[in-house]
Amino acid sequence: MIDEACTAILARCARAEISPEIAAMELLIATRSLAESIAAARARDALGAQIHAVIRLLDDHAADAATLTALLDGDLHAPPRDASIGERVALCKHLFDEAVTRSEEASVALYSLGDPVILEAATREIVAQLDRFGVLDPGRAALDLGCGIGRMEVALAPRLRVIEGVDVSPRMIAAARRRCAGIPNARLSISSGLDLADFADESFGLVLAVDSFPYLVQAGEALARAHFREAARVLDRGGDLVILSYSYGRGAAEESAEVRAFADASDLAVVIDGEAPFTLWNARAFVLKKV
Ligand SMILES: C[S@@+](CC[C@H](N)C(=O)[O-])C[C@H]1O[C@@H](n2cnc3c(N)ncnc32)[C@H](O)[C@@H]1O
């Protein structure tokens, strides 16, 4: 089973469908072991340069292996089937509180392998795509839903009037406050995780969710749907909701159908429907405009 999974991951990487960073992360998830991940990649060494890059990445980050597998073990703590949305959000808050104390970089993007240089490169790609989508404007206020350690605040504050980062995890917000110290137009606060009740109607030109929607979706359809409604409420007319990564493990068609259904019910028009614009990260992007 594990061997088949590794073969499939490395074949996708060899065809350049996923980056070496994503392949390294997926191998670690499949094997839960750095040594086994390296062995799996070495066994397919003949597949070429992309696989050499995976081996190099895993070798170079061997010192972080224990941290990365501890983060993966944290992910195993699934809520009981009958858990309420509040209980699911509380578990998520706890897991991210724990994760960020182990590695700030890996806690927000496991494929960074805990490496600030890889995370920085991934952040630059995100900013480049936001530019291409035309959603950055020095007159705009932005809300960053599930802001984590504040990397998008640091990157985007110079491009926006103000950026408000909210996160359910107090320790994420503590890390974000440290990283954003001295950036006057970056504001940070702890949220309930249930809604955007702290913010007034029509108070933002952009709502951004970078890899936070998968946790809303995991907590239940009702929470994801509520956040579409809430995003539409706090957006100005003509404002944009940008979702980078909607779910973990769902296919493109299923994601697209759900995003369209929630958008239709919230006066949001889908402008970009699940394209995969990144080379480093394998997320699909959705851009929705408030009509
Ligand atoms: C994978 S991290 C991404 C962080 C950040 N957006 C980034 O890309 O660097 C997901 C973040 O979403 C936050 N999160 C999860 N569920 C949330 C909720 N219901 N409300 C607000 N934040 C949430 C987590 O605490 C975590 O910081």
The ligand as an ORCA input file, in Angstrom:
! r2SCAN-3c Opt
* xyz 0 1
  C      -2.301     25.837      7.091
  S      -2.461     27.226      8.120
  C      -2.276     28.555      6.962
  C      -1.930     29.870      7.620
  C      -1.751     31.062      6.708
  N      -2.951     31.375      5.965
  C      -0.611     30.822      5.762
  O      -0.857     30.383      4.621
  O       0.522     31.063      6.142
  C      -4.205     27.271      8.470
  C      -4.579     28.327      9.483
  O      -5.996     28.416      9.561
  C      -6.350     28.615     10.919
  N      -7.732     28.189     11.086
  C      -8.241     26.943     11.034
  N      -9.559     26.963     11.241
  C      -9.910     28.261     11.428
  C     -11.151     28.932     11.680
  N     -12.284     28.252     11.798
  N     -11.138     30.279     11.790
  C      -9.979     30.971     11.697
  N      -8.776     30.378     11.482
  C      -8.749     29.048     11.332
  C      -5.356     27.766     11.696
  O      -5.266     28.124     13.060
  C      -4.078     28.028     10.892
  O      -3.362     29.127     11.382
*
